[in-house]
Amino acid sequence: MNVLEYWQRWLVENPPPIQVGELQVLEGYWICNRKDSFNDKLVPISSLLDLKLMLRIDSKGLYRPLKGKIGIIQGWKFGPLDTENLFCALEGIYPFALMHWIGYKEKTYVPVPFESTIKRQVGMYKIIGRADDSLIDQVVQETCRMQCLRQNLWWIKQPLELAERSSIPLVCLEACPFFLEQCRIKVLQKRQSKMFS
């Protein structure tokens, strides 16, 4: 069974409404913000590209560098979609959300320990290998827990949280480039403060 067949079977067993991050999938496979009601006067979005461009900013008008960043804007709807286009739309909004969730459920994808990610670094992120766990914990708190909806499974050793039966968690299986950059900045700041203290 391929990923799309798995997805289609899951949808049969879990009809809408379905929660994915800050999104909800409603009957007829319409996507909108969880805070919106389908009865609201929502602006229809004509293409996935238009939707992705619109979702590059958050509800405060700021750029969303993390695709899992909290604060997706409200007031829109996208659909109706067939099961394949629904899959593509959710993957377009939250890259690899469904692939990683299905892979994790089926044990074909496993979290990559942070140590393994750092050992592969040969460029500007190699410096992170000198950071202690307390600094990494700080960046996890500031970046993963406070800004991102994805559940960090590569650093925080805890079971996957499923809020509702028809809920798809956003899993994070490896430290992303945004996280690595935040770590690099912290390491450099720490080094600079030692030089001038």
Backbone as CSV, one residue per row, in Angstrom:
resi,resn,N_x,N_y,N_z,CA_x,CA_y,CA_z,C_x,C_y,C_z
1,MET,0.842,-1.177,0.000,0.000,0.000,0.000,0.893,1.249,0.000
2,ASN,0.641,2.166,-0.945,1.427,3.401,-0.971,0.837,4.438,-0.010
3,VAL,1.513,5.571,0.120,1.122,6.598,1.090,-0.269,7.145,0.783
4,LEU,-0.549,7.369,-0.491,-1.859,7.920,-0.863,-2.983,6.932,-0.546
5,GLU,-2.751,5.658,-0.783,-3.757,4.640,-0.440,-3.965,4.581,1.074
6,TYR,-2.885,4.681,1.819,-2.969,4.708,3.282,-3.820,5.895,3.723
7,TRP,-3.554,7.058,3.131,-4.275,8.290,3.444,-5.766,8.147,3.136
8,GLN,-6.072,7.594,1.975,-7.474,7.428,1.579,-8.201,6.464,2.517
9,ARG,-7.527,5.409,2.934,-8.131,4.470,3.884,-8.356,5.136,5.232
10,TRP,-7.369,5.947,5.677,-7.508,6.639,6.948,-8.691,7.596,6.921
11,LEU,-8.897,8.296,5.799,-10.011,9.233,5.667,-11.359,8.530,5.746
12,VAL,-11.431,7.330,5.208,-12.684,6.562,5.289,-12.994,6.245,6.749
13,GLU,-11.971,5.902,7.515,-12.157,5.554,8.930,-12.286,6.793,9.826
14,ASN,-11.857,7.942,9.345,-11.862,9.187,10.130,-12.455,10.321,9.301
15,PRO,-13.768,10.346,9.153,-14.374,11.405,8.331,-14.252,12.774,9.007
16,PRO,-14.383,13.847,8.219,-14.307,15.197,8.782,-15.370,15.427,9.865
17,PRO,-15.098,16.372,10.775,-13.976,17.316,10.771,-12.679,16.672,11.260
18,ILE,-11.580,17.091,10.662,-10.244,16.603,10.995,-9.382,17.812,11.356
19,GLN,-8.610,17.683,12.395,-7.734,18.768,12.843,-6.290,18.453,12.435
20,VAL,-5.642,19.421,11.812,-4.225,19.305,11.439,-3.562,20.639,11.783
21,GLY,-2.789,20.663,12.860,-2.174,21.914,13.282,-3.247,22.941,13.576
22,GLU,-3.150,24.103,12.943,-4.150,25.153,13.122,-5.256,25.086,12.076
23,LEU,-5.254,24.009,11.297,-6.238,23.856,10.236,-7.322,22.874,10.628
24,GLN,-8.450,23.004,9.949,-9.485,21.986,10.048,-9.914,21.605,8.642
25,VAL,-10.188,20.329,8.478,-10.713,19.816,7.220,-12.185,19.492,7.480
26,LEU,-13.049,20.117,6.696,-14.484,19.963,6.895,-15.092,19.091,5.802
27,GLU,-16.356,18.755,5.977,-17.070,17.902,5.024,-16.937,18.460,3.614
28,GLY,-16.730,17.556,2.655,-16.484,17.974,1.282,-15.017,18.265,1.037
29,TYR,-14.223,18.050,2.096,-12.779,18.302,2.081,-12.462,19.763,1.736
30,TRP,-13.016,20.629,2.560,-12.661,22.040,2.572,-11.665,22.251,3.710
31,ILE,-10.676,23.108,3.477,-9.694,23.451,4.510,-9.913,24.909,4.915
32,CYS,-9.852,25.147,6.217,-9.871,26.522,6.726,-9.188,26.545,8.089
33,ASN,-9.049,27.726,8.656,-8.461,27.871,9.980,-9.398,27.241,11.016
34,ARG,-8.824,26.596,12.034,-9.632,25.962,13.092,-10.524,26.959,13.821
35,LYS,-10.101,28.215,13.874,-10.860,29.233,14.597,-12.047,29.753,13.791
36,ASP,-12.085,29.429,12.512,-13.183,29.875,11.657,-14.301,28.845,11.629
37,SER,-15.484,29.329,11.412,-16.636,28.456,11.177,-16.918,28.504,9.684
38,PHE,-17.305,27.373,9.120,-17.547,27.338,7.679,-18.719,28.232,7.302
39,ASN,-19.568,28.553,8.260,-20.697,29.445,8.007,-20.278,30.907,7.937
40,ASP,-19.043,31.213,8.409,-18.536,32.583,8.323,-18.357,32.955,6.851
41,LYS,-18.246,34.251,6.605,-17.998,34.718,5.236,-16.515,34.579,4.949
42,LEU,-16.117,33.373,4.583,-14.706,33.087,4.316,-14.380,33.362,2.853
43,VAL,-13.210,33.907,2.612,-12.769,34.213,1.250,-12.282,32.924,0.585
44,PRO,-12.885,32.538,-0.548,-12.400,31.326,-1.230,-11.049,31.592,-1.901
45,ILE,-10.135,30.671,-1.727,-8.807,30.764,-2.348,-8.821,29.851,-3.570
46,SER,-8.376,30.365,-4.701,-8.545,29.638,-5.960,-7.476,28.594,-6.250
47,SER,-6.272,28.762,-5.680,-5.220,27.782,-5.984,-4.351,27.544,-4.756
48,LEU,-3.691,26.405,-4.757,-2.787,26.078,-3.652,-1.624,27.064,-3.597
49,LEU,-1.148,27.506,-4.749,-0.058,28.486,-4.770,-0.498,29.783,-4.088
50,ASP,-1.707,30.261,-4.422,-2.216,31.481,-3.781,-2.331,31.291,-2.271
51,LEU,-2.793,30.117,-1.855,-2.935,29.838,-0.427,-1.566,29.834,0.261
52,LYS,-0.595,29.163,-0.334,0.744,29.104,0.255,1.364,30.494,0.357
53,LEU,1.162,31.318,-0.660,1.694,32.683,-0.630,1.014,33.495,0.473
54,MET,-0.287,33.321,0.628,-1.019,34.044,1.660,-0.567,33.625,3.059
55,LEU,-0.283,32.341,3.235,0.085,31.821,4.550,1.561,32.043,4.893
56,ARG,2.271,32.767,4.042,3.663,33.105,4.364,3.740,34.132,5.483
57,ILE,2.624,34.828,5.729,2.588,35.775,6.839,1.619,35.268,7.898
58,ASP,1.840,35.693,9.138,0.966,35.238,10.223,-0.151,36.243,10.473
59,SER,-0.930,35.999,11.508,-2.089,36.836,11.814,-1.694,38.262,12.193
60,LYS,-0.420,38.487,12.518,0.061,39.835,12.853,0.729,40.512,11.659
61,GLY,0.740,39.832,10.508,1.352,40.405,9.314,2.841,40.175,9.216
62,LEU,3.381,39.299,10.072,4.819,39.017,10.074,5.119,37.746,9.269
63,TYR,6.288,37.726,8.678,6.721,36.559,7.909,6.825,35.330,8.816
64,ARG,6.358,34.177,8.319,6.417,32.929,9.069,7.602,32.104,8.560
65,PRO,8.795,32.200,9.194,9.952,31.430,8.720,9.779,29.932,8.942
66,LEU,9.009,29.571,9.944,8.701,28.158,10.211,7.334,27.848,9.630
67,LYS,7.229,26.794,8.848,5.925,26.437,8.287,4.961,25.980,9.383
68,GLY,5.507,25.505,10.498,4.667,25.100,11.631,4.450,26.216,12.642
69,LYS,4.815,27.445,12.264,4.706,28.575,13.195,3.255,28.831,13.581
70,ILE,3.052,29.137,14.842,1.730,29.435,15.372,1.256,30.774,14.818
71,GLY,-0.030,30.852,14.451,-0.607,32.127,14.032,-1.044,32.203,12.581
72,ILE,-1.517,31.096,12.008,-2.034,31.135,10.631,-3.233,32.083,10.580
73,ILE,-3.262,32.909,9.540,-4.332,33.896,9.421,-5.688,33.225,9.207
74,GLN,-6.727,33.942,9.578,-8.105,33.449,9.471,-8.814,34.089,8.281
75,GLY,-10.025,33.611,8.022,-10.912,34.255,7.060,-10.884,33.713,5.653
76,TRP,-10.356,32.512,5.430,-10.244,31.933,4.096,-10.742,30.494,4.109
77,LYS,-11.012,29.982,2.915,-11.344,28.561,2.755,-10.763,28.088,1.428
78,PHE,-10.410,26.812,1.397,-9.823,26.224,0.193,-10.478,24.882,-0.069
79,GLY,-11.032,24.710,-1.250,-11.709,23.470,-1.600,-12.815,23.744,-2.607
80,PRO,-13.693,22.763,-2.810,-13.633,21.393,-2.295,-12.539,20.604,-3.007
81,LEU,-12.023,19.592,-2.313,-10.893,18.828,-2.816,-11.211,17.338,-2.840
82,ASP,-10.564,16.619,-3.747,-10.622,15.166,-3.655,-9.531,14.724,-2.679
83,THR,-9.465,13.448,-2.379,-8.532,12.982,-1.345,-7.071,13.230,-1.724
84,GLU,-6.756,13.094,-3.008,-5.372,13.303,-3.450,-4.981,14.776,-3.332
85,ASN,-5.864,15.674,-3.781,-5.567,17.101,-3.698,-5.592,17.599,-2.257
86,LEU,-6.391,16.966,-1.407,-6.379,17.291,0.017,-5.010,16.953,0.604
87,PHE,-4.493,15.799,0.257,-3.160,15.385,0.697,-2.114,16.420,0.254
88,CYS,-2.163,16.789,-1.027,-1.189,17.753,-1.570,-1.322,19.113,-0.896
89,ALA,-2.552,19.540,-0.610,-2.766,20.845,0.020,-2.206,20.864,1.433
90,LEU,-2.481,19.825,2.210,-1.970,19.776,3.584,-0.450,19.693,3.604
91,GLU,0.104,18.934,2.660,1.566,18.855,2.549,2.158,20.188,2.093
92,GLY,1.407,20.923,1.273,1.865,22.227,0.816,1.880,23.258,1.929
93,ILE,0.893,23.183,2.808,0.807,24.133,3.921,1.786,23.754,5.029
94,TYR,1.787,22.485,5.385,2.700,21.959,6.410,3.582,20.895,5.739
95,PRO,4.721,21.299,5.139,5.548,20.334,4.405,5.894,19.089,5.222
96,PHE,5.704,17.937,4.606,6.001,16.614,5.159,5.129,16.241,6.364
97,ALA,4.111,17.023,6.653,3.267,16.724,7.814,2.650,15.329,7.722
98,LEU,2.035,15.029,6.607,1.368,13.729,6.460,2.385,12.616,6.231
99,MET,3.403,12.892,5.426,4.435,11.874,5.167,5.113,11.450,6.463
100,HIS,5.509,12.412,7.285,6.196,12.081,8.538,5.258,11.428,9.539
101,TRP,4.026,11.883,9.594,3.047,11.294,10.523,2.769,9.839,10.152
102,ILE,2.519,9.579,8.874,2.261,8.205,8.419,3.511,7.351,8.621
103,GLY,4.669,7.871,8.238,5.921,7.130,8.408,6.213,6.809,9.858
104,TYR,5.938,7.768,10.732,6.160,7.544,12.168,5.189,6.497,12.708
105,LYS,3.922,6.602,12.298,2.919,5.621,12.734,3.286,4.204,12.291
106,GLU,3.788,4.099,11.071,4.113,2.789,10.497,5.538,2.341,10.805
107,LYS,6.256,3.165,11.582,7.625,2.851,11.999,8.608,2.739,10.821
108,THR,8.316,3.451,9.737,9.268,3.510,8.627,10.149,4.750,8.744
109,TYR,9.676,5.763,9.492,10.466,6.946,9.819,10.648,6.985,11.322
110,VAL,11.849,7.251,11.750,12.115,7.374,13.187,12.794,8.720,13.436
111,PRO,12.651,9.277,14.638,13.324,10.532,14.938,14.846,10.391,14.821
112,VAL,15.483,11.408,14.267,16.944,11.436,14.138,17.494,12.180,15.352
113,PRO,18.248,11.507,16.216,18.783,12.192,17.404,19.574,13.442,17.018
114,PHE,19.474,14.446,17.851,20.149,15.713,17.580,21.650,15.513,17.407
115,GLU,22.233,14.618,18.192,23.674,14.347,18.089,24.041,13.892,16.676
116,SER,23.189,13.070,16.075,23.461,12.591,14.708,23.393,13.730,13.702
117,THR,22.423,14.620,13.885,22.297,15.772,12.991,23.541,16.641,13.074
118,ILE,24.018,16.900,14.289,25.181,17.761,14.487,26.456,17.114,13.946
119,LYS,26.600,15.812,14.085,27.800,15.122,13.580,27.929,15.229,12.063
120,ARG,26.819,15.422,11.367,26.837,15.543,9.897,27.261,16.939,9.435
121,GLN,27.254,17.905,10.337,27.509,19.293,9.954,28.993,19.531,9.680
122,VAL,29.274,20.131,8.537,30.657,20.442,8.191,30.836,21.932,7.898
123,GLY,29.762,22.670,7.756,29.833,24.093,7.424,29.625,24.963,8.651
124,MET,28.819,25.982,8.475,28.642,26.976,9.534,27.944,26.424,10.770
125,TYR,27.253,25.291,10.646,26.557,24.726,11.808,27.427,23.780,12.631
126,LYS,28.639,23.532,12.171,29.537,22.637,12.915,29.816,23.162,14.321
127,ILE,29.795,24.470,14.473,30.058,25.107,15.766,29.059,24.677,16.844
128,ILE,27.881,24.248,16.429,26.843,23.839,17.386,27.290,22.621,18.190
129,GLY,28.193,21.839,17.628,28.703,20.663,18.334,29.380,21.012,19.651
130,ARG,29.761,22.269,19.822,30.414,22.711,21.063,29.401,23.159,22.116
131,ALA,28.133,23.234,21.746,27.105,23.709,22.689,26.776,22.636,23.716
132,ASP,26.473,23.073,24.931,26.062,22.108,25.956,24.543,21.925,25.902
133,ASP,24.080,20.892,26.607,22.652,20.563,26.568,21.765,21.692,27.074
134,SER,22.248,22.484,28.008,21.417,23.567,28.546,21.132,24.621,27.476
135,LEU,22.114,24.891,26.601,21.892,25.839,25.523,20.892,25.277,24.516
136,ILE,21.027,24.003,24.194,20.081,23.362,23.261,18.682,23.365,23.873
137,ASP,18.585,23.050,25.168,17.288,23.099,25.859,16.659,24.480,25.734
138,GLN,17.473,25.510,25.883,16.971,26.883,25.794,16.400,27.165,24.398
139,VAL,17.124,26.747,23.359,16.663,26.986,21.988,15.430,26.143,21.689
140,VAL,15.381,24.919,22.208,14.181,24.087,22.047,12.982,24.792,22.666
141,GLN,13.159,25.331,23.851,12.069,26.043,24.535,11.618,27.259,23.724
142,GLU,12.582,28.073,23.289,12.265,29.322,22.601,11.752,29.117,21.178
143,THR,12.233,28.087,20.511,11.875,27.869,19.106,10.788,26.817,18.942
144,CYS,11.056,25.617,19.453,10.124,24.504,19.235,8.824,24.651,20.046
145,ARG,8.966,24.947,21.314,7.777,24.976,22.168,6.977,26.267,22.058
146,MET,7.664,27.392,21.867,6.959,28.679,21.885,6.541,29.163,20.502
147,GLN,7.184,28.671,19.452,6.888,29.183,18.115,6.279,28.165,17.162
148,CYS,6.560,26.884,17.368,6.212,25.870,16.368,5.184,24.875,16.899
149,LEU,4.275,24.475,16.021,3.242,23.503,16.389,3.721,22.052,16.277
150,ARG,4.841,21.852,15.624,5.322,20.481,15.450,5.810,19.929,16.795
151,GLN,5.541,18.640,17.009,5.976,17.973,18.241,7.396,17.445,18.046
152,ASN,8.293,18.017,18.794,9.712,17.677,18.712,9.930,16.278,19.298
153,LEU,10.280,15.334,18.441,10.532,13.955,18.877,12.012,13.599,18.836
154,TRP,12.867,14.516,18.411,14.301,14.241,18.294,15.086,14.733,19.504
155,TRP,14.491,15.572,20.333,15.180,16.065,21.535,14.361,15.761,22.771
156,ILE,13.093,16.065,22.714,12.219,15.849,23.867,11.696,14.422,23.802
157,LYS,12.121,13.609,24.731,11.734,12.192,24.724,10.380,12.027,25.427
158,GLN,9.323,12.160,24.642,7.983,11.993,25.197,7.096,11.364,24.133
159,PRO,6.018,10.688,24.563,5.141,10.066,23.583,4.398,11.108,22.753
160,LEU,4.041,10.723,21.553,3.299,11.584,20.656,1.922,11.889,21.239
161,GLU,1.565,13.163,21.244,0.268,13.579,21.793,-0.784,13.604,20.701
162,LEU,-1.874,12.908,20.941,-3.024,12.948,20.050,-4.179,13.577,20.812
163,ALA,-4.551,14.782,20.416,-5.599,15.501,21.138,-6.971,14.874,20.920
164,GLU,-7.278,14.527,19.695,-8.583,13.982,19.354,-8.391,12.816,18.391
165,ARG,-9.446,12.011,18.252,-9.347,10.852,17.358,-9.075,11.305,15.922
166,SER,-9.820,12.280,15.447,-9.634,12.785,14.084,-8.660,13.955,14.075
167,SER,-7.534,13.743,14.709,-6.504,14.775,14.778,-5.201,14.194,14.257
168,ILE,-4.533,14.957,13.424,-3.248,14.530,12.888,-2.172,15.417,13.496
169,PRO,-1.310,14.852,14.331,-0.256,15.668,14.944,0.819,16.033,13.931
170,LEU,1.395,17.194,14.113,2.524,17.608,13.295,3.781,17.118,14.004
171,VAL,4.407,16.086,13.446,5.588,15.522,14.097,6.856,16.141,13.510
172,CYS,7.844,16.306,14.360,9.144,16.822,13.938,10.165,15.732,14.230
173,LEU,10.730,15.163,13.182,11.615,14.014,13.328,13.097,14.369,13.302
174,GLU,13.418,15.622,12.947,14.832,16.028,12.912,14.915,17.541,13.036
175,ALA,15.987,18.019,13.642,16.200,19.463,13.788,16.222,20.128,12.412
176,CYS,15.426,21.179,12.265,15.310,21.865,10.977,16.385,22.943,10.840
177,PRO,16.604,23.462,9.621,17.601,24.520,9.424,17.313,25.775,10.264
178,PHE,16.046,26.111,10.461,15.714,27.282,11.283,16.208,27.071,12.715
179,PHE,15.984,25.867,13.254,16.448,25.550,14.602,17.974,25.607,14.675
180,LEU,18.629,25.022,13.689,20.098,25.029,13.670,20.635,26.458,13.637
181,GLU,19.985,27.322,12.884,20.434,28.715,12.815,20.265,29.408,14.167
182,GLN,19.146,29.127,14.855,18.948,29.724,16.180,20.020,29.233,17.158
183,CYS,20.383,27.953,17.063,21.462,27.408,17.906,22.790,28.081,17.593
184,ARG,23.090,28.231,16.318,24.350,28.854,15.903,24.447,30.273,16.458
185,ILE,23.360,31.009,16.373,23.334,32.386,16.898,23.611,32.391,18.398
186,LYS,22.968,31.462,19.125,23.178,31.395,20.585,24.616,31.045,20.931
187,VAL,25.203,30.108,20.201,26.588,29.715,20.457,27.521,30.907,20.216
188,LEU,27.296,31.627,19.121,28.136,32.787,18.812,27.951,33.900,19.844
189,GLN,26.715,34.104,20.288,26.464,35.118,21.325,27.175,34.760,22.625
190,LYS,27.114,33.476,22.967,27.772,33.013,24.194,29.282,33.200,24.090
191,ARG,29.839,32.871,22.944,31.278,33.021,22.729,31.678,34.503,22.802
192,GLN,30.857,35.362,22.202,31.148,36.803,22.217,31.078,37.383,23.624
193,SER,30.075,36.950,24.386,29.958,37.470,25.756,31.150,37.054,26.612
194,LYS,31.707,35.868,26.364,32.893,35.409,27.114,34.113,36.248,26.728
195,MET,34.204,36.626,25.459,35.344,37.399,24.983,35.379,38.789,25.611
196,PHE,34.179,39.362,25.858,34.126,40.740,26.359,33.811,40.821,27.857
197,SER,33.838,39.666,28.534,33.574,39.716,29.977,34.869,39.677,30.771
